[in-house]
Amino acid sequence: MAAYDYRCRDCDTTFTVQRAMGDVATLLRCPAGHENVVRVWSAVSVTGKAAAPQPAGGCCGGGCCS
């Protein structure tokens, strides 16, 4: 499950919904029951070891590979 942010165009309410990735495009109502809802796209924050910059310079991390 992933958290997605949505905004209702009728009442301007922003809300978050936990949904499976395959259900993102299915019909959704705001907490007030309106159907005029759009997904709010936001920047993704990536942290952790996988996001760390990797050394450049070939197979040995910048050293001379002879």
GIZI-V240339 format. One record per pair of residues at least 6 apart in sequence whose ideal C-beta (glycine too) atoms are under 8 Angstrom apart, sorted by the first residue. I is the first residue (numbers start at 1). J is the second residue. D is the distance in Angstrom with one decimal. If there is no record, write none. Layout:
[[I:J:D] [I:J:D]]
This chain:
[[1:18:4.9] [1:19:6.6] [1:20:6.0] [2:18:7.3] [2:19:6.7] [2:20:7.7] [2:21:5.9] [3:16:5.3] [3:17:7.3] [3:18:5.6] [4:16:6.9] [4:17:5.5] [4:18:8.0] [4:19:5.9] [4:24:6.2] [4:39:6.1] [5:14:6.4] [5:15:7.4] [5:16:5.3] [5:39:7.1] [5:40:4.2] [5:42:6.2] [6:14:7.2] [6:15:5.8] [6:16:7.6] [6:17:6.2] [6:28:6.3] [6:30:7.2] [6:37:5.1] [6:38:6.7] [6:39:5.6] [6:40:6.2] [7:13:7.1] [7:14:4.8] [7:15:7.9] [7:37:7.1] [7:38:5.8] [7:40:5.2] [8:14:7.9] [8:15:7.7] [8:30:3.6] [8:32:6.9] [8:34:5.0] [8:36:6.4] [8:37:5.3] [9:34:7.8] [9:36:4.3] [9:37:7.2] [9:38:6.3] [10:30:7.3] [10:32:7.7] [10:34:4.1] [10:36:4.9] [11:30:6.4] [11:32:5.3] [11:34:6.1] [13:30:5.3] [13:31:6.4] [13:32:6.5] [14:40:6.5] [15:30:6.4] [15:31:5.9] [17:28:6.6] [24:39:7.1] [27:35:6.9] [28:35:7.9] [28:37:5.2] [29:35:5.6] [29:37:6.7] [30:37:5.5] [55:61:4.0] [55:62:5.5] [56:62:6.3] [57:63:7.2] [58:65:5.7] [59:65:5.7]]
